[in-house]
Amino acid sequence: MTFQEISSFSQSWGLVFLVVMFIIAIGYALWPSNKKKFDDAAKRALDED
């Protein structure tokens, strides 16, 4: 394999990997059952004072 082939492979599949991980992260953040967990975490920073 040449450097050009490896570079092309990593650029194309790396982009696909990052897009899939972004979609998973957004899905996790917007999943309805996680709302209470995120609300508690947001309020916890204000309660420690």
Helices and strands as residue ranges (DSSP letters): H 3-30, G 32-34, H 35-47
